[in-house]
Amino acid sequence: MKAPGDLVAAGETIAVMEAMKTEFPLVSPAAGTVAALYVAERQSVMPGAPMLALIRT
């Protein structure tokens, strides 16, 4: 998973989620800088819950 301050490109994998022993890459919708993380590795997340904040550039 990316960390606050990391630059990301549109379409870049920013995290990988695992469900039912299957991994799913999560890609950035736009280029920008990661402003904040709202989850930690191995933390369960609910559908629709925010995972990170991205400042678009």
PQR file of N, CA, C, O and H, with PARSE charges and radii, in Angstrom:
ATOM      1  N   MET A   1       0.857  -1.179   0.000 -0.4000 1.5000
ATOM      2  CA  MET A   1       0.000   0.000   0.000 -0.0000 2.0000
ATOM      3  C   MET A   1       0.895   1.231   0.000  0.5500 1.7000
ATOM      4  O   MET A   1       1.987   1.224   0.566 -0.5500 1.4000
ATOM      5  N   LYS A   2       0.421   2.267  -0.632 -0.4000 1.5000
ATOM      6  CA  LYS A   2       1.144   3.529  -0.679 -0.0000 2.0000
ATOM      7  C   LYS A   2       1.106   4.196   0.692  0.5500 1.7000
ATOM      8  O   LYS A   2       0.311   3.821   1.554 -0.5500 1.4000
ATOM      9  H   LYS A   2      -0.467   2.273  -1.092  0.4000 1.0000
ATOM     10  N   ALA A   3       1.968   5.183   0.881 -0.4000 1.5000
ATOM     11  CA  ALA A   3       2.058   5.921   2.140 -0.0000 2.0000
ATOM     12  C   ALA A   3       1.792   7.399   1.877  0.5500 1.7000
ATOM     13  O   ALA A   3       1.942   7.858   0.744 -0.5500 1.4000
ATOM     14  H   ALA A   3       2.613   5.488   0.180  0.4000 1.0000
ATOM     15  N   PRO A   4       1.398   8.159   2.912 -0.5600 1.5000
ATOM     16  CA  PRO A   4       1.190   9.598   2.736  0.2800 2.0000
ATOM     17  C   PRO A   4       2.436  10.248   2.149  0.5500 1.7000
ATOM     18  O   PRO A   4       3.561   9.970   2.565 -0.5500 1.4000
ATOM     19  N   GLY A   5       2.207  11.118   1.174 -0.4000 1.5000
ATOM     20  CA  GLY A   5       3.302  11.803   0.511 -0.0000 2.0000
ATOM     21  C   GLY A   5       3.754  11.125  -0.777  0.5500 1.7000
ATOM     22  O   GLY A   5       4.464  11.734  -1.577 -0.5500 1.4000
ATOM     23  H   GLY A   5       1.293  11.344   0.836  0.4000 1.0000
ATOM     24  N   ASP A   6       3.353   9.872  -0.988 -0.4000 1.5000
ATOM     25  CA  ASP A   6       3.733   9.159  -2.208 -0.0000 2.0000
ATOM     26  C   ASP A   6       3.014   9.743  -3.415  0.5500 1.7000
ATOM     27  O   ASP A   6       1.831  10.077  -3.347 -0.5500 1.4000
ATOM     28  H   ASP A   6       2.776   9.377  -0.338  0.4000 1.0000
ATOM     29  N   LEU A   7       3.743   9.862  -4.521 -0.4000 1.5000
ATOM     30  CA  LEU A   7       3.144  10.277  -5.794 -0.0000 2.0000
ATOM     31  C   LEU A   7       2.621   9.041  -6.499  0.5500 1.7000
ATOM     32  O   LEU A   7       3.266   7.993  -6.480 -0.5500 1.4000
ATOM     33  H   LEU A   7       4.704   9.590  -4.577  0.4000 1.0000
ATOM     34  N   VAL A   8       1.460   9.155  -7.120 -0.4000 1.5000
ATOM     35  CA  VAL A   8       0.890   8.044  -7.871 -0.0000 2.0000
ATOM     36  C   VAL A   8       0.461   8.523  -9.248  0.5500 1.7000
ATOM     37  O   VAL A   8       0.084   9.682  -9.426 -0.5500 1.4000
ATOM     38  H   VAL A   8       0.935  10.006  -7.135  0.4000 1.0000
ATOM     39  N   ALA A   9       0.520   7.630 -10.211 -0.4000 1.5000
ATOM     40  CA  ALA A   9       0.071   7.922 -11.568 -0.0000 2.0000
ATOM     41  C   ALA A   9      -1.324   7.349 -11.758  0.5500 1.7000
ATOM     42  O   ALA A   9      -1.714   6.411 -11.063 -0.5500 1.4000
ATOM     43  H   ALA A   9       0.826   6.689 -10.067  0.4000 1.0000
ATOM     44  N   ALA A  10      -2.068   7.905 -12.687 -0.4000 1.5000
ATOM     45  CA  ALA A  10      -3.390   7.362 -13.008 -0.0000 2.0000
ATOM     46  C   ALA A  10      -3.227   5.922 -13.471  0.5500 1.7000
ATOM     47  O   ALA A  10      -2.384   5.638 -14.322 -0.5500 1.4000
ATOM     48  H   ALA A  10      -1.751   8.667 -13.251  0.4000 1.0000
ATOM     49  N   GLY A  11      -4.018   5.017 -12.925 -0.4000 1.5000
ATOM     50  CA  GLY A  11      -3.958   3.607 -13.294 -0.0000 2.0000
ATOM     51  C   GLY A  11      -2.924   2.793 -12.533  0.5500 1.7000
ATOM     52  O   GLY A  11      -2.841   1.580 -12.721 -0.5500 1.4000
ATOM     53  H   GLY A  11      -4.703   5.248 -12.234  0.4000 1.0000
ATOM     54  N   GLU A  12      -2.134   3.435 -11.679 -0.4000 1.5000
ATOM     55  CA  GLU A  12      -1.122   2.727 -10.879 -0.0000 2.0000
ATOM     56  C   GLU A  12      -1.794   1.960  -9.740  0.5500 1.7000
ATOM     57  O   GLU A  12      -2.761   2.443  -9.149 -0.5500 1.4000
ATOM     58  H   GLU A  12      -2.202   4.421 -11.527  0.4000 1.0000
ATOM     59  N   THR A  13      -1.287   0.776  -9.435 -0.4000 1.5000
ATOM     60  CA  THR A  13      -1.810   0.007  -8.306 -0.0000 2.0000
ATOM     61  C   THR A  13      -1.394   0.709  -7.021  0.5500 1.7000
ATOM     62  O   THR A  13      -0.208   0.941  -6.787 -0.5500 1.4000
ATOM     63  H   THR A  13      -0.502   0.384  -9.914  0.4000 1.0000
ATOM     64  N   ILE A  14      -2.384   1.049  -6.184 -0.4000 1.5000
ATOM     65  CA  ILE A  14      -2.093   1.746  -4.937 -0.0000 2.0000
ATOM     66  C   ILE A  14      -2.291   0.849  -3.716  0.5500 1.7000
ATOM     67  O   ILE A  14      -1.814   1.171  -2.628 -0.5500 1.4000
ATOM     68  H   ILE A  14      -3.348   0.860  -6.375  0.4000 1.0000
ATOM     69  N   ALA A  15      -2.983  -0.260  -3.889 -0.4000 1.5000
ATOM     70  CA  ALA A  15      -3.186  -1.214  -2.804 -0.0000 2.0000
ATOM     71  C   ALA A  15      -3.667  -2.530  -3.406  0.5500 1.7000
ATOM     72  O   ALA A  15      -4.114  -2.575  -4.552 -0.5500 1.4000
ATOM     73  H   ALA A  15      -3.370  -0.521  -4.773  0.4000 1.0000
ATOM     74  N   VAL A  16      -3.569  -3.581  -2.631 -0.4000 1.5000
ATOM     75  CA  VAL A  16      -4.074  -4.886  -3.041 -0.0000 2.0000
ATOM     76  C   VAL A  16      -4.974  -5.392  -1.925  0.5500 1.7000
ATOM     77  O   VAL A  16      -4.552  -5.483  -0.772 -0.5500 1.4000
ATOM     78  H   VAL A  16      -3.205  -3.544  -1.700  0.4000 1.0000
ATOM     79  N   MET A  17      -6.214  -5.721  -2.267 -0.4000 1.5000
ATOM     80  CA  MET A  17      -7.146  -6.267  -1.283 -0.0000 2.0000
ATOM     81  C   MET A  17      -7.247  -7.762  -1.495  0.5500 1.7000
ATOM     82  O   MET A  17      -7.093  -8.257  -2.612 -0.5500 1.4000
ATOM     83  H   MET A  17      -6.557  -5.648  -3.203  0.4000 1.0000
ATOM     84  N   GLU A  18      -7.506  -8.476  -0.414 -0.4000 1.5000
ATOM     85  CA  GLU A  18      -7.669  -9.918  -0.501 -0.0000 2.0000
ATOM     86  C   GLU A  18      -9.042 -10.281   0.047  0.5500 1.7000
ATOM     87  O   GLU A  18      -9.449  -9.815   1.111 -0.5500 1.4000
ATOM     88  H   GLU A  18      -7.631  -8.074   0.493  0.4000 1.0000
ATOM     89  N   ALA A  19      -9.742 -11.118  -0.698 -0.4000 1.5000
ATOM     90  CA  ALA A  19     -11.043 -11.620  -0.267 -0.0000 2.0000
ATOM     91  C   ALA A  19     -11.161 -13.055  -0.750  0.5500 1.7000
ATOM     92  O   ALA A  19     -10.941 -13.340  -1.927 -0.5500 1.4000
ATOM     93  H   ALA A  19      -9.411 -11.497  -1.562  0.4000 1.0000
ATOM     94  N   MET A  20     -11.506 -13.947   0.149 -0.4000 1.5000
ATOM     95  CA  MET A  20     -11.692 -15.359  -0.205 -0.0000 2.0000
ATOM     96  C   MET A  20     -10.441 -15.938  -0.888  0.5500 1.7000
ATOM     97  O   MET A  20     -10.544 -16.699  -1.850 -0.5500 1.4000
ATOM     98  H   MET A  20     -11.685 -13.716   1.105  0.4000 1.0000
ATOM     99  N   LYS A  21      -9.268 -15.566  -0.374 -0.4000 1.5000
ATOM    100  CA  LYS A  21      -7.970 -16.034  -0.875 -0.0000 2.0000
ATOM    101  C   LYS A  21      -7.661 -15.573  -2.297  0.5500 1.7000
ATOM    102  O   LYS A  21      -6.812 -16.158  -2.970 -0.5500 1.4000
ATOM    103  H   LYS A  21      -9.185 -14.948   0.408  0.4000 1.0000
ATOM    104  N   THR A  22      -8.348 -14.528  -2.754 -0.4000 1.5000
ATOM    105  CA  THR A  22      -8.095 -13.956  -4.070 -0.0000 2.0000
ATOM    106  C   THR A  22      -7.659 -12.509  -3.877  0.5500 1.7000
ATOM    107  O   THR A  22      -8.269 -11.773  -3.102 -0.5500 1.4000
ATOM    108  H   THR A  22      -9.038 -14.053  -2.207  0.4000 1.0000
ATOM    109  N   GLU A  23      -6.605 -12.099  -4.578 -0.4000 1.5000
ATOM    110  CA  GLU A  23      -6.114 -10.731  -4.477 -0.0000 2.0000
ATOM    111  C   GLU A  23      -6.686  -9.871  -5.601  0.5500 1.7000
ATOM    112  O   GLU A  23      -6.796 -10.311  -6.745 -0.5500 1.4000
ATOM    113  H   GLU A  23      -6.109 -12.697  -5.208  0.4000 1.0000
ATOM    114  N   PHE A  24      -7.047  -8.633  -5.250 -0.4000 1.5000
ATOM    115  CA  PHE A  24      -7.609  -7.672  -6.179 -0.0000 2.0000
ATOM    116  C   PHE A  24      -6.795  -6.383  -6.129  0.5500 1.7000
ATOM    117  O   PHE A  24      -6.751  -5.732  -5.085 -0.5500 1.4000
ATOM    118  H   PHE A  24      -6.957  -8.275  -4.321  0.4000 1.0000
ATOM    119  N   PRO A  25      -6.149  -5.996  -7.233 -0.5600 1.5000
ATOM    120  CA  PRO A  25      -5.412  -4.730  -7.224  0.2800 2.0000
ATOM    121  C   PRO A  25      -6.383  -3.550  -7.276  0.5500 1.7000
ATOM    122  O   PRO A  25      -7.375  -3.586  -8.004 -0.5500 1.4000
ATOM    123  N   LEU A  26      -6.096  -2.521  -6.510 -0.4000 1.5000
ATOM    124  CA  LEU A  26      -6.879  -1.287  -6.532 -0.0000 2.0000
ATOM    125  C   LEU A  26      -6.029  -0.241  -7.234  0.5500 1.7000
ATOM    126  O   LEU A  26      -4.895   0.015  -6.828 -0.5500 1.4000
ATOM    127  H   LEU A  26      -5.290  -2.491  -5.919  0.4000 1.0000
ATOM    128  N   VAL A  27      -6.564   0.359  -8.273 -0.4000 1.5000
ATOM    129  CA  VAL A  27      -5.791   1.310  -9.061 -0.0000 2.0000
ATOM    130  C   VAL A  27      -6.251   2.739  -8.803  0.5500 1.7000
ATOM    131  O   VAL A  27      -7.410   2.990  -8.473 -0.5500 1.4000
ATOM    132  H   VAL A  27      -7.485   0.151  -8.602  0.4000 1.0000
ATOM    133  N   SER A  28      -5.320   3.657  -8.961 -0.4000 1.5000
ATOM    134  CA  SER A  28      -5.608   5.067  -8.745 -0.0000 2.0000
ATOM    135  C   SER A  28      -6.464   5.600  -9.887  0.5500 1.7000
ATOM    136  O   SER A  28      -6.159   5.346 -11.053 -0.5500 1.4000
ATOM    137  H   SER A  28      -4.379   3.453  -9.229  0.4000 1.0000
ATOM    138  N   PRO A  29      -7.529   6.333  -9.575 -0.5600 1.5000
ATOM    139  CA  PRO A  29      -8.379   6.883 -10.625  0.2800 2.0000
ATOM    140  C   PRO A  29      -7.748   8.086 -11.329  0.5500 1.7000
ATOM    141  O   PRO A  29      -8.183   8.469 -12.415 -0.5500 1.4000
ATOM    142  N   ALA A  30      -6.717   8.683 -10.709 -0.4000 1.5000
ATOM    143  CA  ALA A  30      -6.079   9.870 -11.268 -0.0000 2.0000
ATOM    144  C   ALA A  30      -4.665   9.990 -10.721  0.5500 1.7000
ATOM    145  O   ALA A  30      -4.311   9.329  -9.744 -0.5500 1.4000
ATOM    146  H   ALA A  30      -6.364   8.372  -9.827  0.4000 1.0000
ATOM    147  N   ALA A  31      -3.864  10.827 -11.348 -0.4000 1.5000
ATOM    148  CA  ALA A  31      -2.524  11.116 -10.837 -0.0000 2.0000
ATOM    149  C   ALA A  31      -2.655  12.051  -9.642  0.5500 1.7000
ATOM    150  O   ALA A  31      -3.558  12.887  -9.598 -0.5500 1.4000
ATOM    151  H   ALA A  31      -4.152  11.364 -12.142  0.4000 1.0000
ATOM    152  N   GLY A  32      -1.755  11.908  -8.676 -0.4000 1.5000
ATOM    153  CA  GLY A  32      -1.802  12.789  -7.523 -0.0000 2.0000
ATOM    154  C   GLY A  32      -0.845  12.368  -6.428  0.5500 1.7000
ATOM    155  O   GLY A  32       0.089  11.597  -6.650 -0.5500 1.4000
ATOM    156  H   GLY A  32      -1.022  11.228  -8.713  0.4000 1.0000
ATOM    157  N   THR A  33      -1.101  12.896  -5.238 -0.4000 1.5000
ATOM    158  CA  THR A  33      -0.296  12.615  -4.054 -0.0000 2.0000
ATOM    159  C   THR A  33      -1.205  12.034  -2.983  0.5500 1.7000
ATOM    160  O   THR A  33      -2.301  12.541  -2.746 -0.5500 1.4000
ATOM    161  H   THR A  33      -1.860  13.523  -5.058  0.4000 1.0000
ATOM    162  N   VAL A  34      -0.746  10.970  -2.336 -0.4000 1.5000
ATOM    163  CA  VAL A  34      -1.510  10.379  -1.234 -0.0000 2.0000
ATOM    164  C   VAL A  34      -1.455  11.347  -0.054  0.5500 1.7000
ATOM    165  O   VAL A  34      -0.373  11.659   0.443 -0.5500 1.4000
ATOM    166  H   VAL A  34       0.145  10.558  -2.528  0.4000 1.0000
ATOM    167  N   ALA A  35      -2.605  11.819   0.392 -0.4000 1.5000
ATOM    168  CA  ALA A  35      -2.678  12.783   1.487 -0.0000 2.0000
ATOM    169  C   ALA A  35      -2.817  12.101   2.842  0.5500 1.7000
ATOM    170  O   ALA A  35      -2.237  12.564   3.823 -0.5500 1.4000
ATOM    171  H   ALA A  35      -3.484  11.566  -0.012  0.4000 1.0000
ATOM    172  N   ALA A  36      -3.578  11.004   2.916 -0.4000 1.5000
ATOM    173  CA  ALA A  36      -3.815  10.329   4.191 -0.0000 2.0000
ATOM    174  C   ALA A  36      -4.233   8.892   3.943  0.5500 1.7000
ATOM    175  O   ALA A  36      -4.816   8.573   2.907 -0.5500 1.4000
ATOM    176  H   ALA A  36      -4.050  10.628   2.118  0.4000 1.0000
ATOM    177  N   LEU A  37      -3.930   8.026   4.907 -0.4000 1.5000
ATOM    178  CA  LEU A  37      -4.393   6.637   4.893 -0.0000 2.0000
ATOM    179  C   LEU A  37      -5.401   6.464   6.011  0.5500 1.7000
ATOM    180  O   LEU A  37      -5.200   6.957   7.120 -0.5500 1.4000
ATOM    181  H   LEU A  37      -3.457   8.285   5.749  0.4000 1.0000
ATOM    182  N   TYR A  38      -6.480   5.769   5.720 -0.4000 1.5000
ATOM    183  CA  TYR A  38      -7.526   5.543   6.721 -0.0000 2.0000
ATOM    184  C   TYR A  38      -7.579   4.096   7.196  0.5500 1.7000
ATOM    185  O   TYR A  38      -8.379   3.763   8.071 -0.5500 1.4000
ATOM    186  H   TYR A  38      -6.644   5.368   4.818  0.4000 1.0000
ATOM    187  N   VAL A  39      -6.738   3.230   6.630 -0.4000 1.5000
ATOM    188  CA  VAL A  39      -6.694   1.821   7.025 -0.0000 2.0000
ATOM    189  C   VAL A  39      -5.239   1.391   7.178  0.5500 1.7000
ATOM    190  O   VAL A  39      -4.323   2.043   6.678 -0.5500 1.4000
ATOM    191  H   VAL A  39      -6.089   3.501   5.919  0.4000 1.0000
ATOM    192  N   ALA A  40      -5.052   0.288   7.875 -0.4000 1.5000
ATOM    193  CA  ALA A  40      -3.725  -0.299   8.054 -0.0000 2.0000
ATOM    194  C   ALA A  40      -3.693  -1.655   7.351  0.5500 1.7000
ATOM    195  O   ALA A  40      -4.739  -2.242   7.072 -0.5500 1.4000
ATOM    196  H   ALA A  40      -5.797  -0.242   8.282  0.4000 1.0000
ATOM    197  N   GLU A  41      -2.492  -2.144   7.070 -0.4000 1.5000
ATOM    198  CA  GLU A  41      -2.377  -3.465   6.460 -0.0000 2.0000
ATOM    199  C   GLU A  41      -3.088  -4.501   7.308  0.5500 1.7000
ATOM    200  O   GLU A  41      -3.051  -4.453   8.538 -0.5500 1.4000
ATOM    201  H   GLU A  41      -1.643  -1.667   7.297  0.4000 1.0000
ATOM    202  N   ARG A  42      -3.737  -5.440   6.631 -0.4000 1.5000
ATOM    203  CA  ARG A  42      -4.452  -6.557   7.239 -0.0000 2.0000
ATOM    204  C   ARG A  42      -5.707  -6.148   8.013  0.5500 1.7000
ATOM    205  O   ARG A  42      -6.321  -6.985   8.675 -0.5500 1.4000
ATOM    206  H   ARG A  42      -3.767  -5.479   5.632  0.4000 1.0000
ATOM    207  N   GLN A  43      -6.092  -4.890   7.940 -0.4000 1.5000
ATOM    208  CA  GLN A  43      -7.309  -4.422   8.589 -0.0000 2.0000
ATOM    209  C   GLN A  43      -8.505  -4.760   7.702  0.5500 1.7000
ATOM    210  O   GLN A  43      -8.442  -4.583   6.485 -0.5500 1.4000
ATOM    211  H   GLN A  43      -5.594  -4.209   7.402  0.4000 1.0000
ATOM    212  N   SER A  44      -9.578  -5.237   8.292 -0.4000 1.5000
ATOM    213  CA  SER A  44     -10.808  -5.487   7.544 -0.0000 2.0000
ATOM    214  C   SER A  44     -11.449  -4.156   7.186  0.5500 1.7000
ATOM    215  O   SER A  44     -11.402  -3.205   7.966 -0.5500 1.4000
ATOM    216  H   SER A  44      -9.629  -5.381   9.280  0.4000 1.0000
ATOM    217  N   VAL A  45     -12.048  -4.094   6.001 -0.4000 1.5000
ATOM    218  CA  VAL A  45     -12.747  -2.876   5.583 -0.0000 2.0000
ATOM    219  C   VAL A  45     -14.154  -3.241   5.132  0.5500 1.7000
ATOM    220  O   VAL A  45     -14.401  -4.336   4.626 -0.5500 1.4000
ATOM    221  H   VAL A  45     -12.086  -4.866   5.367  0.4000 1.0000
ATOM    222  N   MET A  46     -15.048  -2.318   5.324 -0.4000 1.5000
ATOM    223  CA  MET A  46     -16.438  -2.504   4.917 -0.0000 2.0000
ATOM    224  C   MET A  46     -16.616  -1.933   3.515  0.5500 1.7000
ATOM    225  O   MET A  46     -15.894  -1.011   3.136 -0.5500 1.4000
ATOM    226  H   MET A  46     -14.847  -1.429   5.735  0.4000 1.0000
ATOM    227  N   PRO A  47     -17.556  -2.456   2.742 -0.5600 1.5000
ATOM    228  CA  PRO A  47     -17.814  -1.908   1.412  0.2800 2.0000
ATOM    229  C   PRO A  47     -18.131  -0.410   1.483  0.5500 1.7000
ATOM    230  O   PRO A  47     -18.934   0.027   2.306 -0.5500 1.4000
ATOM    231  N   GLY A  48     -17.498   0.353   0.622 -0.4000 1.5000
ATOM    232  CA  GLY A  48     -17.732   1.791   0.566 -0.0000 2.0000
ATOM    233  C   GLY A  48     -16.902   2.609   1.536  0.5500 1.7000
ATOM    234  O   GLY A  48     -16.940   3.838   1.487 -0.5500 1.4000
ATOM    235  H   GLY A  48     -16.845  -0.002  -0.048  0.4000 1.0000
ATOM    236  N   ALA A  49     -16.149   1.956   2.419 -0.4000 1.5000
ATOM    237  CA  ALA A  49     -15.335   2.682   3.393 -0.0000 2.0000
ATOM    238  C   ALA A  49     -14.130   3.316   2.695  0.5500 1.7000
ATOM    239  O   ALA A  49     -13.511   2.674   1.846 -0.5500 1.4000
ATOM    240  H   ALA A  49     -16.118   0.958   2.459  0.4000 1.0000
ATOM    241  N   PRO A  50     -13.786   4.561   3.035 -0.5600 1.5000
ATOM    242  CA  PRO A  50     -12.616   5.190   2.421  0.2800 2.0000
ATOM    243  C   PRO A  50     -11.334   4.509   2.896  0.5500 1.7000
ATOM    244  O   PRO A  50     -11.219   4.125   4.060 -0.5500 1.4000
ATOM    245  N   MET A  51     -10.377   4.363   1.987 -0.4000 1.5000
ATOM    246  CA  MET A  51      -9.092   3.744   2.328 -0.0000 2.0000
ATOM    247  C   MET A  51      -7.973   4.765   2.374  0.5500 1.7000
ATOM    248  O   MET A  51      -7.069   4.665   3.203 -0.5500 1.4000
ATOM    249  H   MET A  51     -10.471   4.675   1.041  0.4000 1.0000
ATOM    250  N   LEU A  52      -8.031   5.759   1.477 -0.4000 1.5000
ATOM    251  CA  LEU A  52      -7.007   6.799   1.466 -0.0000 2.0000
ATOM    252  C   LEU A  52      -7.551   8.043   0.812  0.5500 1.7000
ATOM    253  O   LEU A  52      -8.569   8.013   0.120 -0.5500 1.4000
ATOM    254  H   LEU A  52      -8.766   5.841   0.804  0.4000 1.0000
ATOM    255  N   ALA A  53      -6.848   9.151   1.047 -0.4000 1.5000
ATOM    256  CA  ALA A  53      -7.201  10.433   0.422 -0.0000 2.0000
ATOM    257  C   ALA A  53      -6.150  10.731  -0.622  0.5500 1.7000
ATOM    258  O   ALA A  53      -4.954  10.578  -0.374 -0.5500 1.4000
ATOM    259  H   ALA A  53      -6.021   9.175   1.609  0.4000 1.0000
ATOM    260  N   LEU A  54      -6.600  11.160  -1.798 -0.4000 1.5000
ATOM    261  CA  LEU A  54      -5.706  11.473  -2.902 -0.0000 2.0000
ATOM    262  C   LEU A  54      -5.924  12.914  -3.329  0.5500 1.7000
ATOM    263  O   LEU A  54      -7.050  13.324  -3.609 -0.5500 1.4000
ATOM    264  H   LEU A  54      -7.571  11.284  -2.000  0.4000 1.0000
ATOM    265  N   ILE A  55      -4.839  13.680  -3.378 -0.4000 1.5000
ATOM    266  CA  ILE A  55      -4.897  15.047  -3.897 -0.0000 2.0000
ATOM    267  C   ILE A  55      -4.502  14.967  -5.356  0.5500 1.7000
ATOM    268  O   ILE A  55      -3.360  14.638  -5.676 -0.5500 1.4000
ATOM    269  H   ILE A  55      -3.924  13.346  -3.151  0.4000 1.0000
ATOM    270  N   ARG A  56      -5.436  15.265  -6.242 -0.4000 1.5000
ATOM    271  CA  ARG A  56      -5.167  15.185  -7.686 -0.0000 2.0000
ATOM    272  C   ARG A  56      -4.243  16.295  -8.142  0.5500 1.7000
ATOM    273  O   ARG A  56      -4.284  17.417  -7.637 -0.5500 1.4000
ATOM    274  H   ARG A  56      -6.364  15.532  -5.982  0.4000 1.0000
ATOM    275  N   THR A  57      -3.400  15.948  -9.121 -0.4000 1.5000
ATOM    276  CA  THR A  57      -2.493  16.967  -9.678 -0.0000 2.0000
ATOM    277  C   THR A  57      -2.767  17.156 -11.150  0.5500 1.7000
ATOM    278  O   THR A  57      -2.111  17.969 -11.801 -0.5500 1.4000
ATOM    279  H   THR A  57      -3.366  15.037  -9.532  0.4000 1.0000
TER
END
